[in-house]
Amino acid sequence: MSSDIESFTAHLQSSKRILALLGAGLSASSGLPTFRGAGGLWRTHDAISLATPEAFGRDPALVWQFYSYRRHMALKAKPNRAHLALAELAKKHPGFIALSQNVDGLSQRARHPADKLQLLHGSLFNVKCTSFYCSYHAENFTDPIVPALRIPLDESDPTTKEARHAVSQNHKEADIADAQVHLPSVQVADLPKCPECHEGLLRPGVVWFGESLPSKVLNAVDSFINDSTKIDLIFVIGTSASVYPAAGYVDEARAKGARVAVINADRADEPAGGLTDNDWFFEGDAAQIVPDILKTIIGEVEQPIGML
């Protein structure tokens, strides 16, 4: 490990252009629940089926309840030292940009410069009008965004295993996984309305399944990669970068001369193209590793007490 850090540090200090791909593992130490899986949100609902334009058209109240919960949980979390370290690198290194697959807003709250942060999947804290004739969009960190979307059950998720167990504990034969937990009724009239046109509903500014990735973001990253100058280093942090376009960026950066530095909790999470002897894999918690391997450039990073 010490020899890896030494060789990495030497390369980092000589690097002029650096790209970072950021995934959910970056926020793991902030205690943010995952979007899906064993520890996922809203266990009695298929989260993927809620993250579509069709779902919003069919039941905007249910979709907004899902995203209001995600916004609430993200705001309860705090940016960790990795978010802070990357934000500091962005401030001090003119040739660094980050492409984040996260929608949790933690990089923004760590004060990562906006011009050095590209959001591939949008943000929970961006909202936009659904009216065809209105182009309103804005950043919004209000929790809840409207009173009707206040989180029930003492700020807990009513569809967690514990909440479902409370519903079914008197039924010995009940399958807890199938216990029905009813969400509070929310009327469409009480959902967030556009303050500009006063007619359209607002929707979360995330990229839903079936929607195109933001062309502005893709163009910005393509412009960085296709610049005539070589790329020295690409970070892959908290993601396997195995799904396109992220997987392609690793190969493209390597073709421009970049060496790859992976920071992941699981050794199996290598980029789709694998690693070479000239690359680095730092296994463990990104919140611990990222500040350590960047400190020769950014100095020491401490977690501010009570940081919002």
PyMOL commands that set and color helices and strands:
alter all, ss='L'
color gray80, all
select helices_A, chain A and resi 2-14+24-30+47-50+53-58+60-76+81-92+106-109+114-116+147-149+152-155+161-168+176-178+188-190+215-225+246-255+286-298
alter helices_A, ss='H'
color red, helices_A
select strands_A, chain A and resi 18-22+96-100+117-119+122-129+137-139+202-206+233-237+259-264+280-283
alter strands_A, ss='S'
color yellow, strands_A
deselect
rebuild
show_as cartoon
